Amino acid sequence: MSDLPIVLLPLAADEDALDACLAALDAATPAGTAVWLADDAQAGPRGIALVERWLGRTRLRAEYTRRHHSIGEVAHLQEMLQACGDQDVVVLAPDAQPLPGWLTQLAACLARDAAIATATPWCNAGETAGWPTLGEIAPPPADAALMAQACAAMPPHHPELPGAVDHAVALRGSARQRAGGLDTASFASRYAALIDLSLRLSGLGWRNVLCENAFVVRGGEGGPADGDMDALAARWPAWHPRLAGFLMHDPLRATREQLSALHERLRGTPQHDLFHASAEPAA
C-alpha cells in the first residue's frame, strides 16, 4: 500500500496499552501498509516479546528498531521523521487504538487539499478533536465498526483545528520538511512538539484540520512535560487564548452532532453490519 502514509509508532513502557494498540492497528489497517515500531529504550522484556510475536503474525509491512539508550521522545520522533524524508506519515500514540478505515481516510484527507499539512482524526479523548464531547474524556465507542462506518459517511469538509492533537496525526512530508521538523531543544513531549510544529506550519500558510472521516480510540488524553506549556506560551502568545476560545465557542458542535446523528441512525438500522467501514473515502 505505497499510496498510504507510513505509520510511525513510538513505543512506550505500558505493555497492556501497546498490546491493545498493535491488535487494533493490525485489524484496522490495510494489509501491506508500512509501519515502523521505534523503541527509544522504553519497552521492557515483556514488551519486546509482545512486539516480536506481533511482527511474526501481522499482515502489515512492519519493522522494529530499538535504541540502546534513550534520547527522549521528541528527539526520537524527529529521528524517525528525518529518516522518512518527504514521505507523508501518521504518528500514532502507543496507547491509541485506530478504528477500521482510519489510515485510508487520513490519506484521502491529505489528498483533497494540498494546503493541509496536518490531519487529526476524531477521538473519545481527543481534546479539540473530541467526540461525542469537546475537551472531555468519554468511553470508547461500543461498536468500532459502526463508529467507523458513521465517520466514513460524514461529508469531508475538514474544518480547521487550533493545532494537531497527539492521539494520531497525519503529517504531509513536504510541509514538514519546509517547517524543519520538531523542535528538539525546546520541548520534551511529543504532545507539545507536535502542537508547535502545527503552529509553525500554520504560520507558513498550511492548514491543520480535523479528518471527520476517521476515528482513533484512546484511554486518556496526552499531555505536556514540565515546562512545555510555558515554552509554547512564550513562543506563541496567542495559542492559549485561541485554544480557550475554541473550547468555549465550540465551532465543531454541529459537526459532532452530525456524526452523532449518523451513528444513531446506523445503530437503528438492522442491516448496518452489511456495510463495510473500509469503503472508499468520499471524494
Backbone bond lengths (Angstrom), bond angles and torsions (degrees), N, CA, C in turn:
res aa  C-N    CA-C-N  psi(-1)  N-CA   C-N-CA  omega(-1)  CA-C   N-CA-C  phi
1 M - - - 1.473 - - 1.533 109.40 -
2 S 1.345 117.33 64.39 1.444 121.31 -173.90 1.522 112.68 -69.49
3 D 1.367 118.02 -16.33 1.442 121.16 179.36 1.519 112.21 -80.33
4 L 1.307 117.93 -7.03 1.458 122.07 179.31 1.522 110.60 -95.22
5 P 1.345 116.84 151.53 1.465 119.26 175.28 1.528 111.45 -61.70
6 I 1.314 115.53 156.20 1.462 121.34 172.02 1.526 108.17 -75.31
7 V 1.303 117.43 134.05 1.463 121.24 176.27 1.521 108.76 -89.69
8 L 1.324 115.86 121.30 1.459 121.86 177.59 1.526 108.63 -104.90
9 L 1.323 115.78 121.62 1.464 121.14 -177.73 1.524 109.19 -123.41
10 P 1.344 117.73 94.34 1.466 119.99 174.75 1.533 109.10 -73.21
11 L 1.310 117.10 125.88 1.460 120.29 -174.24 1.528 111.53 -79.11
12 A 1.335 114.65 157.71 1.455 121.99 176.50 1.519 108.49 -131.01
13 A 1.327 116.37 -178.16 1.462 120.24 -173.05 1.525 113.68 -85.74
14 D 1.336 118.33 -13.34 1.459 121.32 -177.43 1.529 109.26 -77.25
15 E 1.330 116.36 102.64 1.464 120.25 -173.41 1.524 112.79 -71.75
16 D 1.321 117.98 -37.56 1.456 119.91 179.82 1.525 110.67 -65.44
17 A 1.338 116.81 -41.97 1.464 120.38 177.98 1.522 110.66 -64.80
18 L 1.325 116.71 -39.65 1.459 120.46 178.75 1.527 110.91 -63.89
19 D 1.325 116.87 -42.65 1.461 121.29 179.25 1.530 110.13 -58.66
20 A 1.335 116.69 -46.11 1.458 120.96 179.56 1.525 111.21 -66.07
21 C 1.334 116.37 -38.54 1.459 121.04 179.34 1.523 110.91 -62.62
22 L 1.322 117.17 -47.59 1.458 121.07 -178.07 1.523 111.81 -64.83
23 A 1.326 116.79 -40.07 1.461 120.17 178.60 1.526 110.64 -62.73
24 A 1.331 116.96 -45.06 1.463 120.77 179.70 1.522 110.92 -67.21
25 L 1.326 116.80 -41.05 1.461 121.22 179.64 1.524 110.93 -59.16
26 D 1.316 116.57 -45.25 1.462 121.05 -179.32 1.526 111.18 -65.40
27 A 1.329 116.32 -40.56 1.462 120.21 -176.37 1.524 112.88 -74.51
28 A 1.329 117.58 -29.97 1.468 121.09 -170.00 1.519 114.40 -101.57
29 T 1.332 117.62 -3.34 1.463 121.96 -170.94 1.527 110.11 -115.83
30 P 1.335 118.52 138.45 1.468 120.23 -178.56 1.533 112.37 -57.24
31 A 1.319 116.07 139.97 1.465 121.36 178.44 1.528 109.66 -56.87
32 G 1.319 115.75 140.92 1.452 120.85 178.10 1.509 114.97 88.83
33 T 1.333 117.66 -4.36 1.464 120.81 178.10 1.527 110.49 -63.73
34 A 1.318 116.48 138.78 1.462 121.44 177.53 1.525 110.12 -75.28
35 V 1.323 115.86 125.17 1.460 122.19 -179.66 1.528 108.28 -132.58
36 W 1.324 115.93 133.59 1.469 121.17 179.63 1.522 108.31 -118.69
37 L 1.325 115.64 111.48 1.457 122.43 172.15 1.527 106.96 -91.77
38 A 1.317 116.06 116.29 1.468 120.48 -175.57 1.524 109.24 -121.21
39 D 1.312 115.19 126.01 1.460 122.44 -171.63 1.524 109.62 -113.34
40 D 1.317 115.76 110.48 1.463 121.61 178.24 1.529 109.64 -85.61
41 A 1.336 115.34 52.79 1.465 122.32 -178.77 1.527 111.25 55.98
42 Q 1.347 116.87 40.01 1.457 122.11 -178.07 1.525 112.90 -104.23
43 A 1.308 117.87 -39.50 1.464 121.10 -175.44 1.526 110.73 -73.38
44 G 1.342 115.84 138.39 1.455 121.09 175.79 1.520 110.18 -86.24
45 P 1.330 116.53 -175.07 1.471 119.96 -178.44 1.522 113.45 -56.37
46 R 1.335 117.02 -41.79 1.469 118.98 178.91 1.521 110.79 -66.02
47 G 1.328 116.93 -39.49 1.452 120.30 178.93 1.520 111.94 -64.81
48 I 1.314 116.57 -40.82 1.469 120.33 178.60 1.527 110.11 -64.57
49 A 1.327 116.93 -42.92 1.466 120.32 178.40 1.522 110.93 -63.29
50 L 1.320 116.38 -38.44 1.459 121.16 178.18 1.526 110.25 -61.75
51 V 1.332 116.27 -45.49 1.466 120.85 178.95 1.524 110.89 -62.56
52 E 1.314 116.86 -43.09 1.466 119.83 -178.37 1.523 111.51 -64.04
53 R 1.327 116.74 -39.77 1.470 119.52 176.83 1.527 110.71 -64.30
54 W 1.309 115.54 -42.49 1.464 119.87 -179.87 1.522 110.89 -63.68
55 L 1.328 116.97 -42.54 1.458 120.52 179.04 1.524 111.65 -59.52
56 G 1.328 116.03 -31.94 1.452 120.33 -178.16 1.512 114.65 -74.20
57 R 1.345 116.94 -16.15 1.462 118.26 -176.23 1.523 114.33 -126.08
58 T 1.331 118.51 -6.68 1.461 120.13 -175.57 1.524 112.05 -68.31
59 R 1.345 115.13 151.26 1.464 121.98 174.46 1.525 111.42 -84.77
60 L 1.319 115.92 -7.74 1.459 121.26 -174.80 1.532 111.00 -88.61
61 R 1.313 116.17 158.90 1.468 121.99 177.34 1.534 106.61 -89.49
62 A 1.315 114.91 82.42 1.460 121.12 -168.59 1.522 112.04 -106.78
63 E 1.324 114.73 145.38 1.460 122.27 174.23 1.528 108.98 -129.00
64 Y 1.316 114.88 151.71 1.466 121.03 -179.32 1.521 108.89 -128.96
65 T 1.326 115.58 129.34 1.464 120.63 174.13 1.523 108.51 -126.68
66 R 1.319 115.63 150.84 1.467 120.54 -179.51 1.524 109.61 -140.14
67 R 1.324 115.62 128.84 1.464 121.09 175.18 1.532 108.79 -83.28
68 H 1.325 116.21 147.90 1.470 120.54 176.49 1.526 111.42 -74.84
69 H 1.346 116.44 -30.81 1.464 121.26 -179.32 1.525 108.29 -134.13
70 S 1.323 115.71 139.44 1.451 120.41 -178.45 1.529 111.72 -70.72
71 I 1.327 115.49 140.40 1.469 120.37 174.99 1.529 111.47 -114.05
72 G 1.342 116.63 2.11 1.456 120.43 -179.60 1.520 111.21 99.50
73 E 1.331 116.68 146.35 1.460 119.79 -169.85 1.521 113.97 -67.36
74 V 1.330 118.12 -31.75 1.462 119.43 179.75 1.525 110.58 -73.39
75 A 1.331 116.41 -47.53 1.464 119.71 178.46 1.527 110.77 -62.07
76 H 1.323 116.06 -37.07 1.459 120.35 -180.00 1.527 111.11 -66.18
77 L 1.336 117.17 -45.69 1.452 119.61 178.46 1.529 111.03 -65.37
78 Q 1.320 117.45 -37.53 1.460 119.76 178.35 1.532 110.90 -63.17
79 E 1.327 117.88 -37.58 1.461 120.57 174.49 1.533 110.64 -59.45
80 M 1.314 115.92 -42.42 1.460 120.37 178.96 1.528 110.86 -62.99
81 L 1.324 115.82 -45.42 1.457 119.75 -179.40 1.529 111.31 -63.06
82 Q 1.313 116.30 -41.85 1.465 119.58 178.80 1.522 111.03 -63.17
83 A 1.323 117.13 -38.12 1.463 120.54 -179.85 1.522 111.43 -66.45
84 C 1.344 116.88 -24.87 1.468 120.82 -179.51 1.523 112.85 -85.12
85 G 1.324 117.65 -6.01 1.458 120.60 177.45 1.512 112.21 59.62
86 D 1.336 116.01 -129.81 1.467 119.73 -177.75 1.524 112.79 -97.75
87 Q 1.319 116.59 16.71 1.463 119.50 178.52 1.531 110.68 -77.35
88 D 1.324 116.08 145.44 1.462 120.92 174.68 1.529 109.14 -69.47
89 V 1.320 116.04 141.60 1.462 120.73 -179.98 1.519 109.16 -135.50
90 V 1.330 115.33 162.81 1.459 121.89 167.91 1.517 107.37 -124.28
91 V 1.323 116.48 122.01 1.464 121.87 176.34 1.518 107.62 -90.45
92 L 1.328 115.79 119.86 1.467 122.00 -177.23 1.516 109.10 -111.34
93 A 1.327 116.96 130.15 1.462 120.45 176.91 1.524 109.89 -66.44
94 P 1.342 117.95 143.23 1.464 120.39 -175.59 1.517 114.57 -71.25
95 D 1.336 117.42 -6.63 1.463 120.47 175.91 1.522 111.53 -112.57
96 A 1.333 116.45 17.67 1.457 121.40 179.53 1.522 110.69 -98.78
97 Q 1.325 115.51 158.91 1.469 121.68 179.62 1.524 108.81 -134.88
98 P 1.335 117.19 101.73 1.471 119.43 -179.21 1.519 112.27 -70.02
99 L 1.325 115.70 147.25 1.459 121.76 176.95 1.533 109.58 -94.95
100 P 1.332 117.59 161.99 1.464 120.99 -176.11 1.528 112.98 -52.37
101 G 1.331 115.20 140.64 1.449 121.19 177.84 1.510 115.29 83.44
102 W 1.324 118.31 -3.09 1.465 121.92 -170.46 1.528 112.98 -58.30
103 L 1.326 117.09 -47.76 1.471 119.47 -173.07 1.525 111.26 -73.91
104 T 1.323 117.12 -38.85 1.459 120.86 177.10 1.525 110.29 -61.11
105 Q 1.314 116.64 -40.26 1.462 120.79 -179.98 1.530 111.48 -69.68
106 L 1.313 118.07 -38.93 1.465 120.52 177.49 1.528 110.77 -65.27
107 A 1.335 116.66 -40.65 1.464 119.93 176.93 1.524 111.13 -62.82
108 A 1.337 116.35 -41.34 1.459 120.54 178.63 1.524 111.33 -64.56
109 C 1.319 116.62 -35.31 1.462 121.40 177.98 1.529 110.38 -61.86
110 L 1.324 117.01 -48.07 1.466 120.37 178.25 1.523 110.96 -61.55
111 A 1.332 116.77 -36.17 1.465 120.79 -176.07 1.531 112.46 -72.59
112 R 1.333 117.93 -24.12 1.463 120.23 -174.77 1.525 112.67 -73.48
113 D 1.310 117.47 -27.63 1.466 120.68 -174.55 1.523 108.36 -145.58
114 A 1.326 116.34 113.99 1.467 120.59 -177.99 1.516 112.63 -65.93
115 A 1.343 117.16 -12.50 1.463 120.22 179.13 1.522 112.42 -85.43
116 I 1.346 118.09 -8.86 1.460 120.86 179.51 1.528 108.98 -77.02
117 A 1.330 115.73 122.52 1.465 120.81 177.52 1.512 111.96 -101.21
118 T 1.334 117.21 -35.95 1.462 121.03 177.82 1.526 109.23 -132.74
119 A 1.321 115.19 141.50 1.466 121.50 176.71 1.519 108.09 -130.98
120 T 1.312 115.79 126.56 1.460 122.70 -178.38 1.526 109.38 -115.67
121 P 1.332 119.44 128.70 1.461 120.94 178.25 1.526 111.51 -80.20
122 W 1.315 115.35 169.42 1.463 120.98 170.95 1.530 109.98 -60.33
123 C 1.319 114.89 157.90 1.466 120.65 174.07 1.515 108.22 -157.14
124 N 1.320 116.71 145.10 1.467 120.45 175.99 1.526 111.63 -68.04
125 A 1.336 117.05 -16.12 1.472 122.12 175.82 1.524 108.22 -131.36
126 G 1.334 115.55 49.97 1.452 121.10 -168.64 1.504 116.04 -103.83
127 E 1.344 119.06 15.77 1.458 121.79 179.11 1.532 110.17 54.27
128 T 1.343 118.18 -113.50 1.462 120.64 -178.04 1.529 111.82 -70.19
129 A 1.337 118.16 -18.30 1.471 122.35 176.98 1.524 110.33 -104.65
130 G 1.314 117.24 25.88 1.460 121.44 -175.24 1.517 113.59 -78.59
131 W 1.328 115.19 143.78 1.471 123.00 172.44 1.526 107.49 -140.72
132 P 1.321 119.42 137.20 1.468 128.01 9.43 1.521 114.52 -88.15
133 T 1.334 117.24 -4.49 1.461 120.31 179.87 1.518 109.67 -124.90
134 L 1.313 115.36 152.57 1.462 121.98 -178.76 1.523 110.47 -85.56
135 G 1.326 116.31 131.24 1.447 120.58 172.52 1.509 115.59 70.88
136 E 1.340 117.84 17.22 1.461 121.64 178.41 1.526 109.86 -129.81
137 I 1.328 116.46 157.04 1.457 121.47 177.03 1.515 108.04 -93.98
138 A 1.332 115.99 118.05 1.464 122.28 -179.67 1.522 109.36 -110.31
139 P 1.324 118.52 160.70 1.470 119.96 174.57 1.524 110.43 -62.72
140 P 1.332 118.05 152.72 1.466 120.16 176.21 1.524 110.43 -62.19
141 P 1.312 117.84 153.08 1.475 120.31 175.53 1.526 110.69 -57.06
142 A 1.320 116.47 138.75 1.463 120.61 -175.98 1.528 111.96 -69.84
143 D 1.330 116.84 -30.96 1.460 121.70 -177.95 1.520 108.16 -123.18
144 A 1.341 117.13 100.54 1.462 121.56 -174.25 1.524 111.67 -62.62
145 A 1.333 117.42 -42.46 1.463 120.48 -178.53 1.524 111.42 -64.88
146 L 1.320 116.13 -39.95 1.460 120.79 178.87 1.529 110.57 -66.03
147 M 1.335 117.25 -41.45 1.461 120.50 178.88 1.524 110.80 -63.91
148 A 1.328 115.93 -42.51 1.459 120.30 178.69 1.519 111.21 -63.46
149 Q 1.328 116.56 -38.02 1.462 120.98 179.08 1.530 110.44 -65.84
150 A 1.323 116.56 -42.10 1.463 120.20 178.54 1.526 110.67 -62.97
151 C 1.327 117.26 -42.36 1.465 120.62 178.06 1.526 110.98 -61.94
152 A 1.337 116.15 -43.51 1.463 120.44 -178.66 1.524 111.58 -62.40
153 A 1.335 117.27 -26.29 1.468 121.31 -179.13 1.526 112.81 -84.45
154 M 1.325 118.24 -6.19 1.463 121.33 -179.38 1.526 111.02 -70.93
155 P 1.337 118.44 139.72 1.461 120.43 172.65 1.539 109.30 -61.99
156 P 1.326 117.92 131.59 1.475 120.39 -174.43 1.526 112.92 -83.96
157 H 1.329 116.92 76.70 1.462 120.92 179.22 1.528 112.40 -86.81
158 H 1.305 117.47 -27.47 1.464 124.32 177.73 1.539 113.02 53.47
159 P 1.335 115.95 69.30 1.467 119.89 -179.89 1.526 111.85 -69.61
160 E 1.314 113.77 159.37 1.452 121.41 -176.89 1.535 111.12 -72.28
161 L 1.333 115.32 140.41 1.459 122.72 170.46 1.527 109.08 -109.24
162 P 1.335 117.86 155.76 1.468 118.74 175.08 1.532 112.87 -59.98
163 G 1.337 116.45 -32.56 1.466 121.51 179.82 1.512 109.19 -173.10
164 A 1.317 116.06 174.49 1.460 121.14 178.79 1.519 110.45 -68.95
165 V 1.339 115.87 150.28 1.466 122.01 176.17 1.526 107.66 -116.84
166 D 1.328 117.06 140.76 1.474 118.98 -162.19 1.528 116.12 -88.03
167 H 1.361 119.69 6.16 1.470 117.24 174.84 1.523 110.41 -65.29
168 A 1.329 116.08 -36.98 1.465 122.35 174.73 1.517 106.75 -167.54
169 V 1.310 117.08 131.44 1.463 119.26 178.87 1.518 109.44 -144.70
170 A 1.337 115.51 127.41 1.458 121.83 173.85 1.519 108.73 -84.28
171 L 1.331 116.41 134.08 1.461 122.31 -178.08 1.528 108.94 -121.80
172 R 1.329 116.39 124.40 1.459 120.15 175.55 1.528 108.91 -72.83
173 G 1.314 116.72 126.43 1.458 120.63 -174.12 1.506 113.88 -61.33
174 S 1.332 118.16 -44.20 1.460 120.61 -177.68 1.521 111.45 -64.88
175 A 1.326 116.85 -38.51 1.465 120.71 178.11 1.523 110.69 -68.08
176 R 1.324 115.22 -43.63 1.465 120.14 -179.49 1.527 110.99 -59.40
177 Q 1.314 116.92 -42.86 1.460 120.31 -179.38 1.524 111.22 -66.71
178 R 1.324 116.35 -38.50 1.461 119.41 179.04 1.523 111.46 -64.24
179 A 1.327 116.31 -36.38 1.468 120.16 -178.81 1.524 112.59 -80.61
180 G 1.330 117.35 -13.14 1.456 120.37 176.96 1.510 115.62 91.47
181 G 1.319 118.36 8.39 1.455 119.74 176.49 1.509 113.10 78.12
182 L 1.327 115.55 -161.16 1.467 121.38 -176.46 1.522 111.56 -79.40
183 D 1.316 115.53 148.61 1.469 122.05 175.86 1.521 108.05 -87.48
184 T 1.321 116.37 97.06 1.464 121.06 -176.33 1.524 112.55 -77.41
185 A 1.324 117.70 -15.17 1.465 120.75 -177.43 1.524 112.60 -86.85
186 S 1.327 117.04 -26.86 1.466 120.47 -171.47 1.516 114.58 -101.22
187 F 1.345 117.51 -20.55 1.457 120.20 -172.51 1.528 111.14 -130.73
188 A 1.337 114.88 144.52 1.465 120.45 -178.38 1.518 112.59 -107.55
189 S 1.341 118.45 -8.27 1.467 120.93 -178.83 1.518 110.17 -120.68
190 R 1.336 116.15 146.20 1.463 119.87 173.05 1.525 110.22 -60.25
191 Y 1.317 115.95 -37.05 1.466 121.71 -179.98 1.532 110.80 -50.47
192 A 1.328 116.98 -54.58 1.464 120.89 -176.89 1.523 111.62 -75.86
193 A 1.330 117.51 -37.64 1.461 120.26 -178.16 1.525 111.44 -64.47
194 L 1.336 117.31 -36.15 1.460 120.18 177.96 1.527 111.28 -72.03
195 I 1.330 117.49 -35.72 1.466 119.86 173.92 1.522 109.76 -61.86
196 D 1.325 116.89 -47.88 1.465 120.78 179.97 1.524 111.14 -59.30
197 L 1.323 117.40 -44.98 1.460 120.67 178.60 1.526 110.54 -59.96
198 S 1.330 117.16 -44.47 1.461 119.66 -178.83 1.524 111.49 -65.05
199 L 1.324 117.66 -34.77 1.465 120.39 177.86 1.525 111.07 -70.08
200 R 1.329 117.01 -37.44 1.471 119.25 175.19 1.529 110.90 -65.26
201 L 1.319 116.13 -38.84 1.466 120.27 177.34 1.527 110.82 -63.29
202 S 1.329 116.08 -41.71 1.456 120.15 177.38 1.523 111.04 -61.43
203 G 1.322 116.35 -40.08 1.455 120.59 178.17 1.518 113.29 -63.90
204 L 1.327 116.21 -24.85 1.461 121.40 177.96 1.529 112.28 -89.37
205 G 1.330 116.33 2.58 1.450 119.89 176.27 1.518 115.73 100.48
206 W 1.327 117.10 3.63 1.466 120.55 178.97 1.524 110.09 -87.25
207 R 1.331 115.61 170.09 1.450 121.60 -178.34 1.523 111.16 -113.15
208 N 1.343 115.72 144.58 1.463 123.65 171.52 1.521 106.56 -114.73
209 V 1.336 116.67 115.19 1.458 118.73 -168.58 1.522 112.39 -127.30
210 L 1.320 114.00 165.33 1.460 122.69 169.44 1.522 108.64 -88.65
211 C 1.315 116.87 129.59 1.459 121.10 168.81 1.520 106.25 -93.74
212 E 1.339 115.49 95.71 1.461 120.22 -174.64 1.516 112.83 -75.26
213 N 1.332 117.30 0.21 1.463 121.55 179.89 1.518 113.41 -97.41
214 A 1.325 118.03 1.91 1.463 121.71 -177.50 1.523 109.90 -132.29
215 F 1.333 115.52 153.29 1.473 121.35 -178.13 1.525 108.73 -140.30
216 V 1.325 115.37 135.29 1.467 122.59 176.05 1.521 107.82 -129.47
217 V 1.307 116.84 127.43 1.469 123.18 -178.81 1.529 109.72 -86.06
218 R 1.331 115.02 147.69 1.465 120.08 174.63 1.520 109.26 -149.28
219 G 1.335 116.06 147.57 1.450 120.33 -179.33 1.510 113.74 -75.14
220 G 1.319 117.90 -25.79 1.456 122.55 179.84 1.514 109.79 -161.85
221 E 1.319 116.04 169.30 1.453 120.28 -179.25 1.525 111.02 -76.43
222 G 1.317 115.39 153.98 1.456 120.12 169.86 1.521 109.64 -72.30
223 G 1.299 116.35 178.35 1.458 118.39 -178.86 1.513 112.29 -162.85
224 P 1.328 116.41 161.32 1.457 121.18 -178.48 1.524 112.16 -81.80
225 A 1.314 115.23 160.03 1.466 121.33 169.77 1.522 108.53 -83.95
226 D 1.317 115.91 166.79 1.471 120.42 178.27 1.523 110.07 -55.10
227 G 1.326 115.41 130.43 1.457 121.01 177.42 1.514 115.00 89.17
228 D 1.335 117.22 -15.16 1.464 119.04 -175.97 1.526 112.82 -66.24
229 M 1.329 117.29 -41.80 1.465 119.28 -178.17 1.526 111.03 -68.61
230 D 1.334 116.79 -34.10 1.462 119.61 175.26 1.520 110.59 -64.70
231 A 1.333 116.27 -40.22 1.462 120.01 178.26 1.523 111.31 -64.96
232 L 1.337 116.62 -40.42 1.464 119.44 177.05 1.529 110.94 -63.45
233 A 1.326 116.59 -43.30 1.462 120.42 -178.23 1.527 111.51 -65.10
234 A 1.339 116.29 -36.92 1.461 119.44 179.10 1.525 111.67 -68.47
235 R 1.314 116.57 -39.19 1.470 120.27 -178.28 1.521 111.75 -80.35
236 W 1.329 115.90 -36.24 1.463 121.29 -175.21 1.537 109.01 -127.11
237 P 1.324 118.41 79.33 1.468 120.88 -176.54 1.523 113.76 -58.92
238 A 1.323 117.65 -26.23 1.469 120.25 -178.81 1.523 112.83 -85.55
239 W 1.346 117.49 -5.68 1.466 119.95 -173.40 1.528 112.38 -64.59
240 H 1.318 117.19 -53.37 1.457 119.84 -176.72 1.533 112.06 -63.80
241 P 1.341 119.67 -44.55 1.475 118.36 175.14 1.528 112.76 -60.67
242 R 1.335 117.25 -37.98 1.470 119.42 179.19 1.529 110.65 -66.43
243 L 1.325 116.05 -41.75 1.460 119.74 179.01 1.522 110.27 -64.25
244 A 1.331 116.68 -44.36 1.468 120.40 179.19 1.525 110.75 -61.81
245 G 1.330 116.83 -41.45 1.455 120.13 178.59 1.519 112.19 -64.37
246 F 1.341 116.21 -38.44 1.455 120.57 178.34 1.525 110.57 -63.75
247 L 1.327 116.71 -45.22 1.460 120.67 -179.93 1.531 111.57 -67.07
248 M 1.328 116.31 -33.50 1.468 119.82 -178.15 1.528 111.44 -75.85
249 H 1.331 117.51 -44.64 1.468 120.72 -173.58 1.523 112.44 -91.00
250 D 1.315 117.11 -18.83 1.467 123.00 172.53 1.536 112.50 51.07
251 P 1.335 118.20 67.40 1.469 119.90 -179.05 1.522 113.95 -67.64
252 L 1.342 117.93 -12.44 1.459 120.58 179.58 1.531 112.85 -96.99
253 R 1.334 116.90 9.67 1.468 119.24 -177.22 1.528 111.25 -55.91
254 A 1.324 117.43 -47.95 1.463 120.27 -177.13 1.525 110.76 -65.43
255 T 1.329 117.12 -34.68 1.470 120.58 179.21 1.516 110.45 -68.13
256 R 1.331 117.10 -42.54 1.461 119.98 178.00 1.520 110.94 -65.41
257 E 1.333 116.47 -39.83 1.460 119.77 178.94 1.526 110.84 -65.35
258 Q 1.323 117.04 -35.76 1.461 120.22 177.03 1.524 110.84 -64.10
259 L 1.341 116.45 -43.01 1.463 120.00 177.43 1.532 110.71 -64.46
260 S 1.318 116.85 -40.82 1.466 120.20 178.47 1.528 110.89 -61.70
261 A 1.327 116.22 -40.87 1.460 119.92 -179.95 1.527 111.06 -66.14
262 L 1.332 116.83 -41.63 1.467 120.48 176.81 1.521 110.48 -61.96
263 H 1.330 115.58 -43.12 1.457 120.89 -179.78 1.522 110.57 -60.49
264 E 1.335 116.90 -45.99 1.459 120.77 -179.60 1.528 111.40 -65.45
265 R 1.319 116.61 -40.62 1.459 120.06 -179.51 1.528 110.59 -63.68
266 L 1.311 116.76 -43.87 1.463 120.18 -179.80 1.524 111.17 -68.69
267 R 1.325 116.30 -36.65 1.463 119.72 179.11 1.525 111.09 -64.09
268 G 1.316 116.30 -29.38 1.453 119.73 179.51 1.516 114.08 -88.59
269 T 1.338 116.46 2.83 1.465 120.88 179.94 1.514 109.24 -99.98
270 P 1.327 119.28 115.44 1.467 120.74 -175.88 1.523 113.17 -57.10
271 Q 1.337 117.66 -29.88 1.462 119.87 -176.07 1.520 113.28 -90.43
272 H 1.336 118.70 13.29 1.464 117.73 -174.48 1.520 112.24 -59.22
273 D 1.338 117.34 -26.21 1.458 119.08 -178.68 1.529 111.87 -76.62
274 L 1.346 117.35 -4.57 1.461 119.09 175.98 1.518 111.45 -81.72
275 F 1.312 115.88 -14.34 1.451 120.03 179.82 1.517 109.64 -88.98
276 H 1.327 115.76 161.54 1.460 120.40 -178.09 1.516 109.11 -116.18
277 A 1.316 115.91 123.62 1.461 119.90 -179.33 1.513 111.61 -66.53
278 S 1.324 117.08 -19.23 1.458 120.20 -178.30 1.512 112.22 -91.44
279 A 1.344 117.73 20.31 1.458 121.48 -179.56 1.515 110.43 -60.17
280 E 1.346 115.54 161.74 1.455 120.49 -179.32 1.521 110.31 -57.76
281 P 1.343 117.66 137.70 1.453 120.14 179.25 1.524 110.50 -63.29
282 A 1.336 114.51 151.91 1.456 119.09 175.85 1.517 110.52 -66.23
283 A 1.301 116.98 148.64 1.461 121.02 -179.72 1.519 110.41 -73.67
